[in-house]
Amino acid sequence: MLKLKLPLLFVALTGMFAVWADTFDDVANALKSGNAKEVAQFFNTNVALTILTEEGIYSKPQAEVMLRNFFTQRPPKNVTIQHRGSSAQGARYAVAVYECSEGRYRAYIFMKNAGNGMLIHELRIEKD
Protein backbone atom coordinates (compact mmCIF):
# COMPACT_ATOMS: atom_id res chain seq x y z
CA MET A 1 0.00 0.00 0.00
CA LEU A 2 2.85 2.39 0.85
CA LYS A 3 4.45 1.69 -2.54
CA LEU A 4 1.29 2.96 -4.25
CA LYS A 5 1.02 6.12 -2.12
CA LEU A 6 4.55 7.41 -2.73
CA PRO A 7 4.21 7.74 -6.52
CA LEU A 8 0.83 9.45 -6.08
CA LEU A 9 2.35 11.89 -3.59
CA PHE A 10 5.19 12.61 -6.01
CA VAL A 11 2.75 13.29 -8.85
CA ALA A 12 0.66 15.59 -6.64
CA LEU A 13 3.72 17.55 -5.47
CA THR A 14 5.07 17.80 -9.02
CA GLY A 15 1.72 19.17 -10.19
CA MET A 16 1.67 21.72 -7.36
CA PHE A 17 5.19 22.87 -8.31
CA ALA A 18 4.14 23.25 -11.95
CA VAL A 19 1.22 25.49 -10.96
CA TRP A 20 3.50 27.51 -8.67
CA ALA A 21 6.13 27.90 -11.40
CA ASP A 22 3.50 28.89 -13.97
CA THR A 23 2.03 31.55 -11.66
CA PHE A 24 5.39 33.23 -11.12
CA ASP A 25 6.19 32.91 -14.81
CA ASP A 26 2.84 34.54 -15.61
CA VAL A 27 3.58 37.39 -13.19
CA ALA A 28 7.07 37.84 -14.68
CA ASN A 29 5.58 37.94 -18.19
CA ALA A 30 3.00 40.51 -17.06
CA LEU A 31 5.77 42.66 -15.56
CA LYS A 32 7.79 42.25 -18.75
CA SER A 33 4.83 43.47 -20.81
CA GLY A 34 4.71 46.71 -18.79
CA ASN A 35 0.95 46.32 -18.55
CA ALA A 36 -0.22 47.21 -15.02
CA LYS A 37 -3.72 45.83 -15.65
CA GLU A 38 -2.24 42.45 -16.54
CA VAL A 39 -0.11 42.42 -13.36
CA ALA A 40 -3.08 43.58 -11.24
CA GLN A 41 -5.05 40.46 -12.15
CA PHE A 42 -2.69 38.64 -9.75
CA PHE A 43 -3.21 41.15 -6.88
CA ASN A 44 -5.18 40.28 -3.78
CA THR A 45 -7.99 42.71 -2.86
CA ASN A 46 -5.43 44.74 -0.86
CA VAL A 47 -1.71 44.71 -1.60
CA ALA A 48 1.30 45.77 0.45
CA LEU A 49 3.08 47.73 -2.25
CA THR A 50 6.49 49.37 -2.19
CA ILE A 51 7.71 51.13 -5.30
CA LEU A 52 11.03 52.81 -4.57
CA THR A 53 10.22 55.29 -1.75
CA GLU A 54 6.43 54.96 -1.80
CA GLU A 55 4.97 52.23 0.36
CA GLY A 56 1.69 51.31 1.93
CA ILE A 57 -1.31 49.02 1.81
CA TYR A 58 -3.34 49.79 -1.31
CA SER A 59 -6.52 48.53 -2.87
CA LYS A 60 -6.11 46.56 -6.07
CA PRO A 61 -7.12 49.57 -8.28
CA GLN A 62 -4.81 51.97 -6.39
CA ALA A 63 -1.89 49.54 -6.68
CA GLU A 64 -2.57 49.17 -10.40
CA VAL A 65 -2.34 52.97 -10.90
CA MET A 66 0.92 53.15 -8.97
CA LEU A 67 2.40 50.31 -10.98
CA ARG A 68 1.22 51.94 -14.23
CA ASN A 69 3.09 55.12 -13.24
CA PHE A 70 6.24 53.10 -12.58
CA PHE A 71 5.96 51.38 -15.99
CA THR A 72 5.36 54.72 -17.74
CA GLN A 73 8.52 56.20 -16.23
CA ARG A 74 10.59 53.02 -16.56
CA PRO A 75 9.31 50.80 -19.40
CA PRO A 76 10.65 47.25 -19.00
CA LYS A 77 13.28 45.79 -21.29
CA ASN A 78 13.47 42.43 -19.55
CA VAL A 79 12.28 40.65 -16.40
CA THR A 80 13.80 37.43 -15.11
CA ILE A 81 13.04 35.45 -11.98
CA GLN A 82 16.24 34.69 -10.08
CA HIS A 83 14.90 32.89 -7.04
CA ARG A 84 11.73 31.12 -5.88
CA GLY A 85 10.85 29.73 -2.50
CA SER A 86 8.04 28.82 -0.15
CA SER A 87 7.22 28.86 3.54
CA ALA A 88 5.95 26.04 5.71
CA GLN A 89 2.58 27.85 5.84
CA GLY A 90 2.18 27.59 2.06
CA ALA A 91 3.16 31.15 1.09
CA ARG A 92 5.37 31.48 -1.97
CA TYR A 93 7.83 34.16 -2.98
CA ALA A 94 10.07 35.07 -5.86
CA VAL A 95 12.80 37.58 -6.55
CA ALA A 96 12.89 39.00 -10.05
CA VAL A 97 15.24 41.40 -11.81
CA TYR A 98 13.45 44.19 -13.69
CA GLU A 99 15.63 45.81 -16.35
CA CYS A 100 14.87 49.13 -18.03
CA SER A 101 16.82 51.98 -19.63
CA GLU A 102 17.39 53.54 -16.18
CA GLY A 103 19.04 50.40 -14.83
CA ARG A 104 18.10 47.34 -12.83
CA TYR A 105 15.50 46.96 -10.12
CA ARG A 106 14.72 44.04 -7.83
CA ALA A 107 11.10 42.94 -7.53
CA TYR A 108 10.08 40.88 -4.51
CA ILE A 109 6.79 39.04 -5.05
CA PHE A 110 5.01 37.41 -2.09
CA MET A 111 1.96 35.24 -2.82
CA LYS A 112 -0.51 33.39 -0.62
CA ASN A 113 -3.60 31.35 -1.33
CA ALA A 114 -6.56 33.70 -1.02
CA GLY A 115 -9.18 30.96 -1.32
CA ASN A 116 -9.41 31.34 -5.09
CA GLY A 117 -5.79 30.61 -5.92
CA MET A 118 -2.40 32.17 -5.33
CA LEU A 119 -2.52 35.97 -5.30
CA ILE A 120 0.07 38.67 -4.72
CA HIS A 121 -0.18 40.01 -1.17
CA GLU A 122 3.06 42.00 -1.32
CA LEU A 123 5.08 43.48 -4.16
CA ARG A 124 8.26 45.48 -3.59
CA ILE A 125 10.26 47.12 -6.36
CA GLU A 126 13.60 48.53 -5.24
CA LYS A 127 16.68 49.85 -7.01
CA ASP A 128 19.19 47.01 -7.45
Buried (B, 14 or more C-beta within 10 A) or exposed (E): EEEEEEEEEEEEEEEEEEEBBEBBEBBBEBBBBBBBEBBBBBBBEEBBBBBEEEEEEBEBEBBBEBBBEBBEEBEBEEBEBEEBEBEEEEBBBBBBBBBBEEEEBBBBBBBBEEEEEBBBBBBBBEEE
